[in-house]
Amino acid sequence: MLDYERIDTWQPEKLEKLQHHYHEILKLIGEDPEREGLIETPRRVGKSMQFLTQGYDQHPEEILKSAMFKEDYKEMVIVKNIELYSMCEHHMIPFIGKAHVAYIPNGYITGLSKIARIVEAFARRLQVQERLTTQIKDCIQDTLNPLGVAVVIEAKHLCMAMRGVQKQNSVTTTSDFTGAFRKKETREEFIHLISSNLS
């Protein structure tokens, strides 16, 4: 039998307040927060919300700076299919998808995992996909000062699937580019590479 250690991190003061509010919300929607299945729900949701919005306590620029290395490499670096989970700020319902991020170094590179970490840091906030795309691009451009940055995000918004228009299979794609990626040939190479299966 494998050992399993569950690790939860939350701020107790915030948890107490969130727990109180979710207890009241359960009553407002017509539920009984004292029934067996719901007794612990306000506490669980309070913890969950702190996890889902932990990006407010993270600093993406510092994440990149923690692994910056001088390197004379001036070709495209792509990290694609980065899973992302975020919360629509309009309805506080999740949107899920993947990000494709590229940059062309200009004297400095960063650790590849740091690209995924900054996607996560910005995604774990209340968001709109358009702003999320631009925030990732701006963070890399401003911190690494590369020759160009490209970001494409594809996501399914549950606010469209579960409520409102209720379209189950729609996917939203956003993109943003700087520098060399504004040139048609560079941008087309990037799009081709993120669309290809090279394995």
JOZI-V498312 format. One record per residue. N is the residue number from 1. D_CENTER is the distance of its C-alpha to the mean C-alpha in Angstrom with 2 decimals. Layout:
{{N;D_CENTER} {N;D_CENTER}}
This chain:
{{1;34.14} {2;30.89} {3;30.04} {4;26.85} {5;25.54} {6;22.91} {7;20.96} {8;19.68} {9;18.77} {10;19.16} {11;21.23} {12;24.51} {13;25.35} {14;22.17} {15;22.58} {16;26.15} {17;25.37} {18;22.56} {19;24.92} {20;27.69} {21;25.80} {22;24.55} {23;28.16} {24;29.36} {25;26.89} {26;28.25} {27;31.71} {28;30.90} {29;29.76} {30;32.98} {31;32.10} {32;33.97} {33;31.66} {34;34.60} {35;34.91} {36;34.21} {37;30.97} {38;29.40} {39;30.83} {40;27.81} {41;25.19} {42;24.68} {43;24.13} {44;21.74} {45;19.64} {46;19.80} {47;18.45} {48;15.72} {49;14.60} {50;14.65} {51;12.44} {52;9.85} {53;10.02} {54;10.67} {55;8.51} {56;11.65} {57;13.70} {58;12.03} {59;13.23} {60;11.33} {61;14.74} {62;16.49} {63;14.24} {64;15.33} {65;18.83} {66;19.28} {67;19.72} {68;21.34} {69;24.41} {70;27.15} {71;27.55} {72;29.64} {73;27.43} {74;26.91} {75;25.56} {76;22.19} {77;19.54} {78;16.92} {79;14.08} {80;13.40} {81;12.06} {82;8.91} {83;7.81} {84;4.57} {85;5.48} {86;5.48} {87;8.95} {88;11.16} {89;13.05} {90;16.23} {91;16.78} {92;14.28} {93;13.90} {94;10.85} {95;9.51} {96;8.61} {97;8.92} {98;8.63} {99;8.31} {100;11.63} {101;12.21} {102;15.80} {103;18.02} {104;21.78} {105;22.87} {106;25.54} {107;26.96} {108;23.88} {109;21.33} {110;18.54} {111;17.82} {112;15.82} {113;13.74} {114;12.78} {115;10.99} {116;8.70} {117;8.60} {118;7.75} {119;4.67} {120;3.99} {121;6.13} {122;5.11} {123;2.35} {124;5.40} {125;7.73} {126;9.81} {127;8.78} {128;10.45} {129;9.23} {130;11.88} {131;11.00} {132;7.36} {133;9.30} {134;11.96} {135;10.35} {136;9.14} {137;12.66} {138;14.50} {139;13.31} {140;14.56} {141;17.57} {142;18.63} {143;18.34} {144;19.71} {145;21.81} {146;21.70} {147;23.83} {148;20.91} {149;17.20} {150;15.80} {151;12.38} {152;12.34} {153;9.80} {154;11.49} {155;10.58} {156;12.95} {157;13.20} {158;15.18} {159;16.71} {160;18.52} {161;19.42} {162;20.54} {163;22.12} {164;23.42} {165;24.13} {166;23.25} {167;22.55} {168;21.32} {169;20.60} {170;19.08} {171;16.06} {172;14.64} {173;14.28} {174;13.48} {175;14.49} {176;15.44} {177;17.94} {178;20.03} {179;23.33} {180;24.57} {181;22.05} {182;23.85} {183;26.81} {184;27.21} {185;28.10} {186;25.19} {187;22.68} {188;24.55} {189;24.48} {190;20.70} {191;20.45} {192;23.15} {193;21.57} {194;18.19} {195;20.37} {196;22.77} {197;23.12} {198;24.83} {199;25.63}}
